[in-house]
Amino acid sequence: MNDLIMPAALELRLLNDYQHDFPLEPEPFASIAAQLGAEQTEVLQLLNSLQQQGTVSRVGAVFRPRSIGASTLAALAVPEDKLDEVAQMVSSYPEVNHNYQREHHFNLWFVAAAPDEVALQRTLKEIEERSGCKVLCLPLVEDYHIDLGFDMTGCKPKSAAFIESHAGAPKQPYLPSEQENRLISAIQSGLPLVERPYRAVGEKAGLSENEVIAGMRKLIRLGVIKRMGVVVRHHEMGYRANAMVVWDIPDDEVSRLGVCLGKLEYVTLCYRRPRRLPFWRYNLFCMIHGHDREEVLARVEEMRQGCGLQHIACEVLFSTRRFKQCGARYARQAA
């Protein structure tokens, strides 16, 4: 518990209460400040400071995987003496948004996203050729809970409606218009922390402030934008044990057990991905963040007992190093 950061009241409210439902209005930070009894300049300065410290990754849109473009989780089994070199190479790709070392034979895990499947496969092929390691490609098959909103108070239970609305097999990816592509390109790295961020986005994308707000509302309505708000980094918040738990579930039981796991308060991600036999036997994945390894392992045991998984094979892949973490890039950067 010594590593737990205890932020001041305003910082806690900003980090905890505005991970979802960020205001879509011309001066969102003024609206937040009014709700918190603070000044707009104070809110902006604090968010800028938290972003510089790394506590906040960005403020803005989080896109639902495979709702636009193409994306996948992938892994490499890299010889230890080449791991740093290969990790640096993988992180250099703008298509790669997350890149972690984990405790496993497959020791380098990354997420890649691209405007389309052709571009995604081209990136994976290049990484395979340059690393000399076979890429284990594990695209999303079905999701049961993908949020990454993170309750820091322990008082805000998951919404059943939210879980249900985000569960299921991915739909056919939405094909954005040319104008929407410009908007996505301008917001995918986060909103600028200025008084009128949507006007600043519009200047970058060649759109009016009203067109930006209307376009973002449409993408939220379509489920392309999964949430709008403050994106925090768990490690900097004191949750230093990050584990991906993978399960070998009978195929006819995956959906039922995935829903069961996805409803647990401490599970931040839960989804089905394909097996890749003989190299990879697991088909159900979930993420847990804790203050230490013991807390995470205790949660795994709770999962076993709570969802009847006592006899199901699983592995707990703790993350040991974070090489890259940023928002996914689904559109080419605007000039």
BELPECOR-V283968 format. One record per residue. N is the residue number from 1. SS is DSSP state (~ for helix, > for strand, _ for the rest). D_CENTER is the distance of its C-alpha to the mean C-alpha in Angstrom with 1 decimal. Layout:
n ss d_center
N SS D_CENTER
N SS D_CENTER
//
This chain:
n ss d_center
1 _ 25.0
2 _ 26.3
3 _ 23.0
4 _ 21.7
5 _ 21.5
6 _ 23.6
7 _ 22.9
8 _ 25.6
9 ~ 25.7
10 ~ 24.5
11 ~ 21.6
12 ~ 20.6
13 ~ 20.9
14 ~ 18.9
15 ~ 15.9
16 ~ 16.2
17 ~ 17.7
18 _ 16.0
19 _ 12.3
20 _ 13.4
21 _ 16.4
22 _ 16.8
23 _ 20.4
24 _ 21.1
25 _ 24.5
26 _ 26.2
27 _ 25.9
28 ~ 22.8
29 ~ 23.2
30 ~ 26.8
31 ~ 25.9
32 ~ 23.5
33 ~ 26.3
34 ~ 28.9
35 ~ 26.9
36 ~ 26.7
37 _ 30.2
38 _ 29.3
39 _ 30.0
40 ~ 27.6
41 ~ 28.4
42 ~ 27.4
43 ~ 24.0
44 ~ 23.3
45 ~ 24.8
46 ~ 22.7
47 ~ 19.4
48 ~ 20.6
49 ~ 21.6
50 ~ 18.4
51 ~ 16.6
52 ~ 19.3
53 ~ 19.1
54 _ 15.4
55 _ 14.7
56 > 12.9
57 > 10.6
58 > 11.7
59 > 13.0
60 > 12.4
61 > 10.7
62 > 7.2
63 > 8.5
64 _ 8.8
65 _ 8.8
66 _ 12.5
67 _ 13.6
68 > 14.9
69 _ 15.7
70 > 14.8
71 > 12.0
72 > 12.1
73 > 11.4
74 > 14.5
75 > 16.6
76 > 19.9
77 _ 22.7
78 _ 23.9
79 _ 27.2
80 ~ 26.8
81 ~ 29.1
82 ~ 26.9
83 ~ 23.5
84 ~ 23.2
85 ~ 24.6
86 ~ 22.4
87 ~ 19.2
88 ~ 20.4
89 ~ 21.2
90 ~ 17.9
91 ~ 16.1
92 _ 18.8
93 _ 17.5
94 _ 15.7
95 _ 14.2
96 > 12.3
97 > 9.1
98 > 8.4
99 > 11.8
100 > 13.0
101 > 16.5
102 > 16.9
103 _ 20.2
104 _ 21.4
105 _ 23.6
106 _ 20.5
107 _ 19.5
108 > 17.1
109 > 13.7
110 > 11.7
111 > 9.5
112 > 11.6
113 > 11.8
114 > 15.2
115 _ 17.4
116 _ 19.0
117 ~ 19.6
118 ~ 22.5
119 ~ 20.6
120 ~ 17.8
121 ~ 20.6
122 ~ 22.6
123 ~ 19.9
124 ~ 19.6
125 ~ 23.4
126 ~ 23.8
127 ~ 21.6
128 ~ 23.6
129 ~ 26.9
130 ~ 26.2
131 ~ 25.0
132 _ 27.6
133 _ 25.2
134 _ 24.4
135 _ 20.8
136 > 19.6
137 > 17.6
138 > 15.7
139 _ 14.4
140 > 13.2
141 > 16.4
142 > 15.6
143 > 12.9
144 > 14.2
145 > 11.5
146 > 7.8
147 _ 7.3
148 _ 5.8
149 _ 8.9
150 _ 11.1
151 _ 14.9
152 _ 16.9
153 _ 20.2
154 _ 20.1
155 _ 21.9
156 _ 19.5
157 _ 19.3
158 _ 16.8
159 _ 18.3
160 ~ 19.8
161 ~ 19.8
162 ~ 16.1
163 ~ 15.6
164 ~ 18.4
165 ~ 17.2
166 _ 13.9
167 _ 15.5
168 > 17.3
169 > 17.6
170 _ 15.9
171 _ 18.5
172 _ 20.1
173 _ 17.9
174 > 19.1
175 _ 21.3
176 _ 21.0
177 _ 24.4
178 ~ 25.3
179 ~ 24.9
180 ~ 21.4
181 ~ 20.4
182 ~ 21.8
183 ~ 19.9
184 ~ 16.5
185 ~ 17.5
186 ~ 18.4
187 ~ 15.4
188 _ 12.4
189 _ 12.8
190 _ 13.2
191 _ 16.5
192 _ 19.5
193 _ 20.5
194 _ 24.0
195 _ 26.1
196 _ 25.6
197 ~ 22.2
198 ~ 22.5
199 ~ 25.9
200 ~ 24.6
201 ~ 22.0
202 ~ 24.9
203 ~ 27.1
204 ~ 24.6
205 ~ 24.2
206 _ 27.8
207 _ 27.3
208 _ 28.7
209 ~ 26.8
210 ~ 27.6
211 ~ 26.3
212 ~ 22.9
213 ~ 22.7
214 ~ 24.0
215 ~ 21.8
216 ~ 18.6
217 ~ 20.2
218 ~ 20.9
219 ~ 17.4
220 ~ 16.2
221 ~ 19.3
222 _ 18.6
223 _ 15.1
224 _ 13.7
225 > 11.9
226 > 10.1
227 > 10.5
228 > 12.2
229 > 12.5
230 > 12.0
231 > 8.7
232 > 10.0
233 _ 10.0
234 _ 11.2
235 ~ 13.8
236 ~ 15.5
237 ~ 15.8
238 _ 17.9
239 _ 15.6
240 _ 16.5
241 > 16.5
242 > 13.2
243 > 14.1
244 > 13.1
245 > 16.0
246 > 17.4
247 > 20.3
248 _ 23.2
249 _ 23.8
250 _ 26.7
251 ~ 25.6
252 ~ 27.3
253 ~ 25.6
254 ~ 21.9
255 ~ 21.1
256 ~ 23.1
257 ~ 21.7
258 ~ 18.1
259 ~ 18.8
260 ~ 20.5
261 ~ 17.8
262 ~ 15.1
263 _ 17.5
264 _ 17.8
265 _ 16.8
266 _ 15.3
267 > 13.0
268 > 9.4
269 > 8.6
270 > 11.7
271 > 12.6
272 > 15.6
273 > 15.9
274 _ 19.4
275 _ 21.8
276 > 23.2
277 _ 26.6
278 _ 28.3
279 _ 25.5
280 > 22.8
281 _ 23.8
282 _ 20.7
283 _ 19.2
284 > 17.1
285 > 14.0
286 > 12.5
287 > 10.7
288 > 12.9
289 > 13.1
290 > 16.7
291 _ 19.2
292 _ 20.9
293 ~ 21.3
294 ~ 23.9
295 ~ 21.8
296 ~ 19.1
297 ~ 22.0
298 ~ 23.7
299 ~ 20.7
300 ~ 20.9
301 ~ 24.5
302 ~ 23.9
303 ~ 21.7
304 ~ 24.6
305 ~ 27.1
306 ~ 25.4
307 ~ 24.5
308 _ 27.5
309 _ 25.8
310 _ 28.6
311 _ 29.8
312 _ 26.6
313 _ 25.8
314 > 22.5
315 > 21.2
316 > 19.1
317 > 17.3
318 > 16.9
319 > 15.1
320 > 17.9
321 > 16.7
322 > 13.7
323 > 14.9
324 > 12.2
325 > 8.9
326 _ 8.5
327 _ 7.5
328 _ 8.4
329 _ 12.1
330 _ 13.6
331 _ 16.9
332 _ 19.3
333 _ 19.8
334 _ 22.6
335 _ 25.7
//
